Amino acid sequence: MAFPAIESSVDTNRTAAETTSPVSFPTIVSPNALIICIARVAVAGAIGWPVDWTELTEDSSDASDDVTAIAYFTAVGTEDSTTFNVTHGSGKSAYLVFSITGAEAPATQAPQIS
């Protein structure tokens, strides 16, 4: 197995309050790449991911009413520069999305965070 490497990344900032946010995929996404998304929403409430995504963590324990979440999925390779929708409470939001090649398959070892 190759050493994991960030193939490409992109950030999406949604500056208007909304409940569904279109989030950009990176410009380069290879088949079987691990896609990781870090989301921050400026309002309390659960974050909803597309059906093929798996949430690793969701936290709103700081003094703000914001919520932060991290989720992942395995790319098919046709996602380059397209978007996916994330649902949440009505608020502004920001996202970092990474396409990572050479990572362990999530079915074998889920991504780990600390």
N, C-alpha and C positions, 0 to 999 in steps of 0.2 A: 504494500500500500504506500502511496506517495504521502509525503508530509503535507498536512493541511495548509492551504494558502488562500488568502482573499483574492478571488478572481476579479471582482469589481464590487463597487458599493454605490449607494445613492441615498440622499436624504430627501424627505418630503415634508414640507411645512404647510399646514392648513391654518390660515390666519383668520378664518371666519368660524363662528360657532356652527357646528353641524353634527349630525348623529351618524352619518355614514361618510367615511373618508376614503377617496381613491388614493392608494399608495403606489408609488412607482417601484417596479423591479429595476435592478441594475441593467446597464446597457449590454453587458455580457453575462449570459447564464448558460453554462454547459449542462448537458444531460447528466443527471444524478448529482448535480451540485447541491450542497446543503445551503438552503436559504434561511437566514436568521433575520428576524425583524425585532427591533427594540422600539416600543411605542410609549409615548408619554401624552396623556390627555389631561387638559386643564379643568377637569370636573370629575367628581366621584362617580363611581358606577363601573360595572363590569365591561371589559373589552371583549367584543365578539370577533372571532377569526373566521376566515373562509373554511369550508368543510374539510379540506385536505391539510389544514394546519394543526399543529399540536402546541398548546401553550405550555411553556416551562415554568413560568412564574407570573404572578400578578400581585402588585403590592400598592397599598395606599396608606401606609403606616406613618408617613411623615406628617408634620403639622398642617400642610396644605390639604386641599381637597382633591389634589391631582392623583392620578393613578398611572403606574408604570407597569408594562408587561413585556415579556419576551416570548416569542413563538418561533417555530421552525417548520419547514417541510422540505421534501426532496423534489428538486426540479425535474421536469421532463425535457427541458432544453429549448422550449419555444416561448419562454417568458420574457426574453430580452426586450427591454423598454416598454413592456405592457404594464398594466396596473391590476391591483386586487383591492377589494373593499374591506375595510375594518369598520365595525359598528361600535358605538360607545355613547355615553351620555352627551348631551348637547354642549360642546365646547371646542376650543381650539386644540390642535394636536400636532405632534411632530413624530417623525419616524426615521430610523436608520435601518437600511436593508443591506445585507451582505450576501454575496454569492461566494461560497467557499468550496474549493475543489480539494480532493484528497482526504476528506474527512471520513471517519468511520461511518458506515451506513447506520442511520438512526434505528433500524430494525435490530441491529446488533448491539449498538451502544448509543443511547440517546445523548444529545449534546449535554455537556455539564457546565454549570455556572457556579460562581461563588462570589 
